[in-house]
């Protein structure tokens, strides 16, 4: 309605209040441009009297103006009339000479209006002094009638009253239509958002209305799905952590009670079990703290250039001491990277621990280092049952629950892959997993290769 009111006000202002001003402005521009056109033709080339008469006649017919061309003395003149009652024909040579002198005194051009008498239309007159092609002083006078706009204004007023009524009605109808098409979907989205705030994530929001509203509905539905997923993962985390905490606590409590109540059970073996379960609890808590700090970005990277190949080789040497497991490290050359050595070692440890927990009956874990152009790729391969394709993306999530079809980890906290993901994200490295059911999995990560100064000199 406000927009319609502005349009109606503008129509009244321009069509009624400013109509006469616009009309006079247009007539002024028309009479001046006609004079400029005639003068430019006479200044460009020398014209005969017949040619001058032809130019004036053509201009008078096109513009419906009366045109008088005279010299500075007023004794020579050519007149073309657009109406039989033009006042220009009543000008004597003395009048023309006087008009020339007056125009010359005020700068060479003069625009004014005259009235031939009561009941007669008003005339607009434009006088211009100039020199033609030969340098002769000339004067041109143009006369055009000013049509009264009073009757036109009254007609427009009546039309505008009707137009105002019609536009108000149409504006009301349009407002109601737009309100129904816009506000109804927005109300639905608003109610859905309130429902989402209560923890109900199963929303039914229709993609209807304008494109922006449909996109908003789609975004709200997507957000509800993601929140539902996070809520489920949060519950899984609580279940997993509760289980991981309960098991060592139960063991510690049980062995402590045995050592307290049963004579002779205070043995080094029982004490070692309590110590091992305490270490398991410490590992779980530390992993959770490390993961939270990594994802919060409060742990800075301490980058340095180090021998990645040698670092992996040392890690694998420690694993070689585990009985019943076979560890193989395959590397074709020594590779250096610019990264946080401690955190990259933590990545390798977590990937190898994961492979140990899920490898197959041959209990073999392979670590392969491959170099392609200026990128080094490290793969940790096990021979376990593999991972279902629809779960490959979820295994990196912080709250992802380990599938029950897989056996649970014997060591570690179960948060290893989330820690791997966070560390590699901080380094800007690529990572992923390739897995096939029944054939094992290959977890990999990539880092840019660098060359120490001595290697650069050799190259």
Residue, then its C-alpha position, 0 to 999 in steps of 0.5 A: x500500500x505504501x508503494x502504491x501511495x508513492x506511485x499515486x502521489x508521483x502521478x498527481x505531482x507530475x501529471x497535474x502540478x508539474x504538467x504546465x512546467x514540463x510542457x513549457x520546458x519541452x516547447x522551449x527545448x523544441x524552439x531552441x533546437x529548431x533555431x540551432x538547426x537552421x543557423x548551423x545550415x546557414x553557417x556551413x554553406x552559402x545559401x541563396x534566397x530560394x534555398x533559405x526559403x526552402x529551409x525555413x519552410x521545411x522547419x516551419x512545416x515540421x515544427x508548426x512554428x512561424x519563422x522570420x529571418x532578417x538582417x541586422x537592419x531589418x530591411x531584408x527579411x524572409x518569413x514562413x508562417x505556420x498560422x495566418x495570424x502570426x504576429x511576425x508579419x506585423x513587424x516592420x523593418x524598424x521593429x526588426x532592427x530594434x529587436x536586433x539591437x535589444x537582443x544584441x545588448x542582452x547577449x545575442x539570444x532572447x526568449x519571451x512570451x506574448x499574448x495577442x489579447x484576451x481569449x487568444x493563445x499565448x505565444x512563445x518567441x525566441x530571438x537569436x543573432x548570428x553570422x552566416x557563411x559570408x559573415x553577414x549579421x543575421x537575426x532569426x525569430x521563431x514563434x510558436x503557440x502555447x496551448x492552454x493546459x487547464x482543460x487537459x489538467x481537469x481531464x487528467x484529474x478525473x482520470x487520476x481519481x479513477x486510476x487511484x481507486x483502481x490501483x488501491x483495490x489492485x494493491x489490496x488484492x496483490x498484498x493479500x496474494x503475496x501475503x498468502x504466498x510468502x507468509x504462509x510458508x514462513x509461518x510453517x518454517x517458523x513452527x518447524x524451527x520451534x519444533x526443532x528447538x524442542x529436540x524433535x528432528x523429524x520435520x516435514x517442511x514443504x519446498x513451496x512458495x518463492x525460491x528463497x523460501x523454498x531454499x530456506x525450507x530445504x536448509x532447515x530440513x538439512x539442518x534438522x537431519x544434521x542435528x539428528x545425526x549429531x544427537x545420535x552420535x552424541x548418544x553413541x559416544x556416551x554409550x561407548x565412553x561409558x562402556x570403556x570407562x566401566x570395564x577398567x573400573x570394574x576390573x580395578x574394583x574387582x581385583x582390589x576387593x580380591x586383594x583386600x578380602x582374600x589372603x595371599x592374593x596381594x600378588x604382583x600379577x594382580x597389582x599389574x592388572x590394576x596398573x594396566x587398567x589404570x593406564x587404559x583409563x588414562x589413555x582414554x581420558x588423554x585421547x578425549x582431551x587431545x581430540x577436544x583440544x585439536x578440534x578447538x585449535x588450541x594446540x599449536x603446530x610445531x613444524x620442523x623438517x624431519x625424516x618421515x621415513x626414519x620416524x616410521x621405521x622407529x615406530x615399526x621397530x617398537x611394534x616388532x616386539x609384539x608377539x604373534x603379530x607381523x609388521x612390514x614397512x616398505x619404503x623406497x627412499x628417505x623422505x622428508x616433510x615439514x610438519x609437527x613430528x610428534x603429531x605425525x607420529x601420533x597419526x602413524x601410531x593411531x593408524x597402526x593401532x587401528x590396523x592391529x585391532x582389526x587385522x585378520x587371522x594372519x595378524x599382519x600389518x603393512x605400512x607402505x611409503x609411496x612417493x609421487x612427484x612432490x607428495x609422499x603417501x603413507x598407507x597402513x594396510x590390514x587384512x581384516x574384514x573390511x568396512x561397509x561402503x556406506x560407513x567409510x565416511x562416518x568412521x572419521x566422525x568424532x562421535x561415530x560408534x564402532x559397528x558391532x560387527x567389528x570386534x572391539x579394540x583391545x587397546x586404545x580409546x576408540x577415538x584414534x581416527x578422529x584424532x588422525x583426522x583433526x591432526x591432518x586437517x591442521x596440517x592441510x594434508x589429504x587422507x582417506x580409506x580404501x576398503x573392501x569387505x573380506x579383504x581388509x582396509x588401507x588407511x592413507x594420508x599424504x603430505x608435501x615432500x620437502x628437500x633438506x639443504x644437503x639433498x638440494x645440493x646433491x640434486 
